[in-house]
Amino acid sequence: MKCLLDASIVLWSVAAKHKLSSRAVQVLSSDSSTLYLSSATAWEIAIKYALGNLPLHMQPAAFIAEVVRGLGLKPLDIT
């Protein structure tokens, strides 16, 4: 299954797993799932951080790179 993750799911996957439904956890952990992170989601996270609405333990670019590696996401460019 191919899934495009939005900002909430990405952030919850890292810091608030209890907010994820059991179906979401199943999809995120399934070997048959291909998970994508849109550039737009990365921009959204960076904007929220810049506005002070999203505390992160590192700069957004490093955070996104860490999340992509950690969750095994495939980047999806805007074209």
C-alpha positions as CSV (number, residue, x, y, z in Angstrom):
1,M,0.0,0.0,0.0
2,K,1.3,3.5,-0.9
3,C,0.7,6.2,1.8
4,L,1.4,9.9,1.8
5,L,1.9,11.0,5.4
6,D,0.7,14.4,6.5
7,A,2.5,16.5,9.1
8,S,0.3,15.3,12.0
9,I,1.0,11.6,11.3
10,V,4.8,12.3,10.9
11,L,4.9,14.3,14.2
12,W,2.7,11.8,16.1
13,S,4.9,8.9,14.8
14,V,7.9,10.5,16.4
15,A,6.6,12.1,19.6
16,A,3.0,11.0,20.3
17,K,2.4,7.4,19.1
18,H,-0.6,7.2,21.4
19,K,-2.5,9.6,19.1
20,L,-2.2,7.1,16.2
21,S,-5.1,4.7,15.5
22,S,-4.3,1.0,15.5
23,R,-4.9,1.0,11.7
24,A,-2.3,3.8,11.3
25,V,0.2,1.9,13.4
26,Q,-0.4,-1.2,11.3
27,V,0.1,0.6,8.0
28,L,3.2,2.5,9.3
29,S,4.8,-0.7,10.5
30,S,3.9,-3.0,7.6
31,D,6.6,-4.2,5.2
32,S,4.1,-4.0,2.4
33,S,3.6,-0.2,2.9
34,T,5.5,2.3,0.9
35,L,5.5,5.6,2.9
36,Y,6.0,9.0,1.3
37,L,6.8,12.4,2.8
38,S,5.9,15.3,0.6
39,S,8.1,18.4,0.3
40,A,4.9,20.3,1.2
41,T,4.8,18.5,4.6
42,A,8.4,19.4,5.2
43,W,7.6,23.0,4.4
44,E,4.7,22.9,6.8
45,I,6.8,21.6,9.6
46,A,9.5,24.3,8.9
47,I,6.9,27.1,8.9
48,K,5.3,25.9,12.1
49,Y,8.8,25.8,13.7
50,A,9.7,29.3,12.4
51,L,6.5,30.7,13.8
52,G,7.2,29.2,17.2
53,N,4.2,26.8,17.0
54,L,6.2,23.6,16.8
55,P,9.1,23.0,19.3
56,L,11.6,20.6,17.9
57,H,14.8,19.2,19.4
58,M,16.8,20.2,16.3
59,Q,16.5,22.4,13.2
60,P,13.6,21.4,10.8
61,A,16.0,20.3,8.0
62,A,17.8,17.9,10.4
63,F,14.6,16.8,11.9
64,I,13.0,15.9,8.5
65,A,16.2,14.0,7.5
66,E,16.1,12.1,10.8
67,V,12.4,11.2,10.4
68,V,12.9,10.1,6.7
69,R,15.7,7.8,7.8
70,G,14.0,6.6,11.0
71,L,10.6,5.8,9.4
72,G,12.0,4.7,6.1
73,L,10.1,7.3,4.2
74,K,10.5,8.1,0.5
75,P,10.7,11.8,-0.3
76,L,8.1,13.1,-2.7
77,D,9.0,16.3,-4.6
78,I,6.4,18.7,-5.8
79,T,6.3,18.6,-9.6
